[in-house]
Amino acid sequence: MYDLDYPTNTWKLDGGLGFTFPSGTLLSTGKVMLVVGFDPATNSVALAAFQNKYGIPDGVSILGPFEGRLDNHADQVALFRPDTPQQSPHPDAGFVPYILVEQVSYRDTAPWPPSADGGGDSLQRINAAEYGNDPVNWKTEPPTAGRPNTMTTPLIHVEVVSLTDTSVTLSWNTVAGRTYRVQFKSDLSEPSWTDLAGDVTGDAATATKVDGSITGASQRFYRIVIFE
């Protein structure tokens, strides 16, 4: 995310929010990078809460903080890369022009999908190879920060198929190829969810998971996080 010949000239985000990528930042083909509103290098509490809330996979780069805030009704996000600096004897020698790589100007009205307007869903690009600033190339789905955009996922039905004093076995319907993570809380007022060790990849119509750590627990709440 920088000019190899001029490493201090880096890519940047502009529009409703602003962020300049640090020199040396690399993003491999097919990988994902997140830019957040806090500094993940200094705010470990916010980082842990963010990773837990969205189930961020290990190895995903998280940078920040960005400046500004995207408007809920309409705004623009643009990605720029640096061009070669102007050279002498040009009167603007040293000036670094920037080239627009991608730009999206969204709204909360048609033809943009409306359910991302305060309903908890996120705007997700349908085809990365197609033109980005086109509402027909966007859909709304639950947030998938750090993971590939989702396809429509069937509603998950979770059942307790076995319960003893020391363990509980959960069962739920799956989609082949999707990865599922079981998380739990002892009280819904707790600030974060705890992962049940060992993700499950769907290879049949249903999946099961045993929680063998319930000894002494008076209650426990579970949720299923889906990964692509």
Secondary structure, DSSP 4 states (H G I P E B T S, - for coil): -B-SSSTT-B-EEEESEEEEPPTT----TT--EEE-SS-TTT-HHHHHHHHHHHTPPTT-EEE-PPEE---SSEEEEEEEEE-PPP-TTSTTTT---EEEEEEEEEESSTTS-GGGSSSS-EEEES-TTS-SS-GGGEEEES--TTSPPPPP-PPP-EEEEEE-SS-EEEEEE--TT-EEEEEEESSTTSSS-EEPSS-EE--SSEEEEEE---TT-S--EEEEEEE-
